[in-house]
Amino acid sequence: MASAAVYQQSSKARALDLARLAAGAGRSGSRLGRSGTAGLEELWPGLEELMVQDPAAEISGGGGSSGSRAAPTPASLTTSIFTNDQLLADHWLDVELQQKLQAGTESSALHRARLLKSWIADVQEAAALELADDSPAAAGDVHCLPASWLWAALAPASGDPAVWKAALLRLMAADPSRPGGAADSVHHAVLAALALGKVDEAVRLYLAAEFFADALLLARLRLPARHPLVAYVYSQWGADLKRRGRHDQAAGCHLASGKLGAALADLEDWLPTARPQLGPDPVRLAGSFAAACVAAALATAHLRPAAEAKHLGIDSRADGPATPSETEDDNDCDASLAFDHRRWWGRPELRAAVQAWKRCIIEALHSGRVTAALSLARVGPLKKRAPSEGERFLRGALAGYASAISWWQVLHQESMPELEADKADDEA
């Protein structure tokens, strides 16, 4: 299922999924700095509904403990894969299990379902699936355990736990890439590592075999979301996706691990500099919106330390209070001074944010979405939350573009009222 969700999607579906993910980046970039705050989905210029959902905002209303989160239903499996949240990892696992169990008594499907159960330490359920599989196994079935596992299972009869551990360590050391080795033996090695409590080693075994989706799901099920190994798996999968030319999904990996700069760089590589044709382009519109959302969050990350230091009267370049001359240095940049490009043109991250938003505005205009383009130029209104530092900066930097689009919209309505009314009816 993960392979189908990642590698077999259409370009438009991938772009929309990326727009959903990037719109949620506004939560981490918001001034509130808490999950549960809205992102930038209010400014989405496309016709399709993004259905952006914050899993942290899902509160169980049932008989559970107060404040416990309910399992969300994300817009797509891709959302569960590229969002580093425990509940969405559980959703990913449920989808995989349902797909395997719906395959009936097929040996390979049940074997995979047993593996998934073992990843969440549900050995009892895995054993129940094993007993339910009474179909005769074909000779030479790669999903049948080799004889080495029989001796590992008999090892506890020796009375010495060290013998059992040594047998499992030998199974872990087996090289699945050796000539004639079974393609499924890496899963057996991972099971041995999990039986020994070596979760990190189990994840690394999948990484060594380039089973990135398996490594990621196992890491997210067994390790905390902020564990360094989870971020490492995302980075390794992102590098593999980039080698395959799938820069948009590589950006999704970087978003999941919080690497906004790398995500924006991948999006810039994905979006061609020159527009291939005039007229609406849904894929490019979604991609440019995703880049704009990431760029706004990145601008906030760079502006927030300076804003907090200025608010507290602290010089960010040295310990101790700042003097008025230091807080008013020409090299400092405040969101309220964004209208003066000389204040921020030397800051690459702020310049990239302005360019990303200008591109998104142009794509909205190409799509005939003048009102949406004006909302993008105004970076608002945001009805669900206050704007972040990066969004306030963009409002100032794009004020001239907002004024020009507003005047153009008024002139266009006065000169062609009938056409504008027809467009409004079509959009409704």
N, C-alpha and C positions, 0 to 999 in steps of 0.2 A: 504493500500500500504506500509506503513512504517513497519508494522508487517511482511509482506511478504519479504520485502527487508532485514530486520534484522534477522528474525528467520527462514526463509525458504531457505536461500542460501546454496549452496554446500560449502564444506570446501575450494575447490580451488578458487571459486569466492570470498569468504570472504578473503582469503589470498591475492589475487590480489588487492582487494579494499584497504586492509590495507597497502600493499606496495605502492599504489598510495598516500595514505594519508601521510605515513611516509616519502616518498621521498620529499613531499612538506615541511616537517619540516626543510629542508635545507634552505628554504627562511628566516625563522625567525632566523636560526642559522648562516646565512651568515654574512660576514664582513660588507656588505652594510647595513644590518639590515632593509631593506625596502621590502614591498611586491612588486612583479613584478620581483624579482631576481629569477634565476633558482634554483631548488633543486638538488637532487642527482639522478634524473631519467636517466642522461647520463650513469651512472654506472650500470644500471639494467642488471643483468646477464641472465634473462630469455628470452625465445623466444617470449612470448606475449608482445604486445605493452602496456605500462602503460597508455599512454594518460593523463599524469599529466597536470593539467591546473590551472593556477593562476587566480581566478576570478577578482582580483584587476588589472590585466593587460589587461582586456577586455575594450577597449575604444570605445565608440559609434562613428561611422563615419557618422551617419545620420544627420537629421536636429535638433538634440537635442543640448543642451548647450555643450560648449567645455569642454572636460575632463570628461564628464559623462560616466559612465560605462554601457556597454550593458549586457543584461542578458546572462550568459554563458550557454553552454550545457555540463554538467559534464558527465563523463564516465558512471556513474550509479547513481541511487537514493541514494545509501549508501554514495556516496561522498557528496551529498547535506546534508544528515543527520549529518554526522560527520565532517563537515567543518563549523566553526562558522563564516559565512559570510551572510550579509543581502540578497544579490542577490541570493545566493543558497537557502536561506529560501524561497524566492519568487518562485524559481523553484520547490522546494518541494511542496509548496502550489498548484502550477499549476498542478503538476502531480496528486495530491490527488483530486483536483477538476475535472479534466478530467476523472479520473477513476469513480468518483461518478456520474457525469452527463452522462457518457456513459451507465450507468445502466438503462437509460430510466426513466420511471415514477414510479419506485419502491419507495415506501414510505420511507424506511430506507435510501436509497441512497440520495434522495433529502433532507431529514432531515439533513443528514451529510453535504451535500453541503451547506445548509443554515448556519450551524454552522461554517463552514470554512469561509464563507463570513463575518460572524459577527466578526470573529477573527481579520480581517483586517479593522474593523469598516465600512464595506460596507453594511450598513443596508438596503439601497435602493435595492441593488442587491439581498440581502437575501429575502426581501419582494417580489420581482419579482418572485423569484423561488417558494415562498410560493403560490402566485396566480396561477403559472403555474401548481401546483400540484393539479389537479382536480379529481384525482383518489379517489374512496371511501376508507376511512380508515377502516381497519379491526377492529372488536370489540376487545378491550383489547390491541390495538397496543401500545407498550411501547414508541413509538416515538411521540405519541399524548401528548400534554401538559396537565398536571393535572388541576383540577378545581382551585387550588390555583393561577395559572397563570391568570385565567380569572379575579379574584378579584384584582390581582396586576395590570392588564391592566385597570380595571375600577377605580382604586384608584385615578388617577389624576382628576377624575370628582368631587372629594370632594373639590377641590380648594386648598388643603393643600399639598405641595410637601413632607412634612414629612410623610404623610400617605403612599405615593407611595414608599418612601425610606424604610419605616418600612416593607412594604410588600415584597420588594425585599430582605431585610436582612433576613426575615424569610425563604425565598426560599434558600438563601445561607446557612442558618444554618441547612437545612434538611440533615439528614444523609443518603447517598445513600447505605451504607452498612447494614442498619438496616434490620431485617427479613421482607421479603415481599416488600422491597423497590425496585423500578425499577432500572434496571442496567443502564439505560440511564439518570437517574435523576442527576448524577454528571454533565452532560453537561448542564442541565437546571440551576443548581446552578452556573456554570461558566458564563452562559449568564447573570444571575442576577448580578454577581460581575462585569462583563464588563460594564453593563448598569450603574452601580454606579461609574465606573472609577477605580475600585479596581483591576488593572491588576495583581499585586503581589499576591493578595488573590486568584484570579482565577487560577493562575499557581499552587499555593499551594493546591488548591482543587484537581487538577488533580494528583499532587504528592501523596496526602493522599490516593487517590483511586488507586495508582500505575499505572496510565495511563501516562507512562513516555514519549512516543512519542508525545502524545497530549500536555503535559506540555512543552516539548521542542519546538515544532513548535509554540505554542502560545507565549512563552517567546521570541523566536527569531523574531517573527513578530511584537510584540508590544514593545520590550525593545531594547536598544542599545546592540551591540555585546559584549561589555565589562562590561555589567551590572553584578553584583555579582550573581544575581538570575539565569542567564543563565549558568554560571559556576557551580552553585549549582545543577541545574537540570542535567547537564552532569555528575556530580559526583554521584548523586543518581542513575541515570540510569546505570552508570558504575558499581556501587556496586551491583545492581540487576543482571546485565549481568554476573558479576563475580560469584555470588551465583549460577547462572545457569550453570556454567562451561564454559562460552563463554569469556575466557580471552582475545582473540584477539579483540573482539568488545568492551570489557571494555577498552582496550588500545586505541581504536579509540575515546572513550569518553574523556579519559584523554588527548589525543592529541588535541582534539577540544578546551579543556579548558586550554591548555598550560602547563599541568603537565607532563613534560617529564620524570621525575624520576618514577612516578607512571606508566606511559605508558610502560617504559622499564621493570619495575618489572612484569607487567602483561604479557608482551611478553616472558620474561624468564620463567614464569610459564607455558605459553602455549606451548613453544618449549621443548620437552623432552630432558634430558641431553644426554642420549644414543641414537644413531641413530638406528631406528628399522630395517633398511635393507640397503644393498649396492645398488648403482645405483641411477638414478635420482629420486628426490622426489619434484615435483613442489610446493606442499604446504609448505614443509619445506624450500625450496629455497626462496619463497616469504616472509615467516615469518622471516627467518634469515636476509633477505635484509631490511625488515621493522625495525627489531631490530637494525641493523647496522646504518640505517639513524637516528633513534631516539638517539642512543648512540653518534653519531657524533655531533648532535645538543646539547645534554646534555654536552658533553666535551667542546664545544664552550662556553656554558653558564658559565661554571666554569673557563675557561681559560681567557675569555675576561676581567673580572675585573682586574686580575693580569696584563694582557698585557697593558691595558689602564693606570693603575697606574704606571707601569714601564716606559711607553712612556712619561708620564707627570712628572715623577720623584716624585711621591706621594707614600707614604707608606700606603698600604691598611689597616694596623693594627692600625694606629693612624693618627691624623691630622698633617699636616705639611710635609715638604719635606723629602725625604728618603735619608739616607746616602749611600755611595757605599756599605758598609758592609751589610746594610739592603736589598738593591735591589739584592744582590748576595747571599742571604742566601741559604743554602743547601736545605731548605724546600720549596723554591719557585720552580715553574715549568714553563718553557717557552716552546712553541712549538718547538723552534729551538734546544732544548736539549732533545727531545723525544727519540733519539737513545740510551740514557743512561737510562735504566730501573730503576736505583736507584733514579732517579729524580722524578719519577711519580708512582712507585709501591705502595707507601703508600697512594695514592689518589684513593679511591674506584671508583669514577665516571670515572676516566681515565682508570683504570684497566678494568672496565666493558666495556668501549668503545673498547679497544684493543681486548678483548675476543669476543665481538659481531662481530667485523670485521673478526677475524680469523675464526669464525664459518661460516660466509657468504662466505669467500674464499673457505673453504672446501666444502660447498654445491655446489658452482660453479664448482669445480673440479669433484665432484661426478656426476654432470650433463654433464660432458665432455666439459665444456665451459672454456677452458684453457685461451684463450685471455681475456675473461671477468674476470676470476679470477686474472689475472695479472693486469688488470685495477683497480680492487678492492684493490689489495695489494699496488698499486701505488697511490690510491685515486685520480685517474685522468687518462687522462687529462680532466679537466673541461673547456670546450670551451666557456661556456656562462657567466662565472663569475670567479672572483678570489676565491681561497679557503679560508674558514673560519679558525679561530684559531684552532678549533678542528680537522679540516681536515688536516691542516699543521702538527699538532701533530701526527695524525695517519700515515701520510706519513713517518715521521721519525721513529715512533715506528715499522712500518711494512716494513721498508726498507730491512731488511734481508730476509723476506718472499718474497718480490718482486724479489730480486736477485735470490733466489733459484728457483722460478717459471719460471723466464726468462731463466735461464740456462737449466732447465728441458724442456722447450718448444723448445729451440734450439736443444738439443740433441734428442728430440723426432722427430723433423722434419728431422734431418739428418739421423736418423735410419729408419724411416717409412715415407718417402715422399709421397708414393702413398696413404696410409691411410689418411694422413693429407689433401691431395688434395681432396679426396672423402668427408671428413667431411666439408671442405670449400664449396664444391659444394652443399651439403645438406643444409647447413645453408643459402646459397644464395637463 
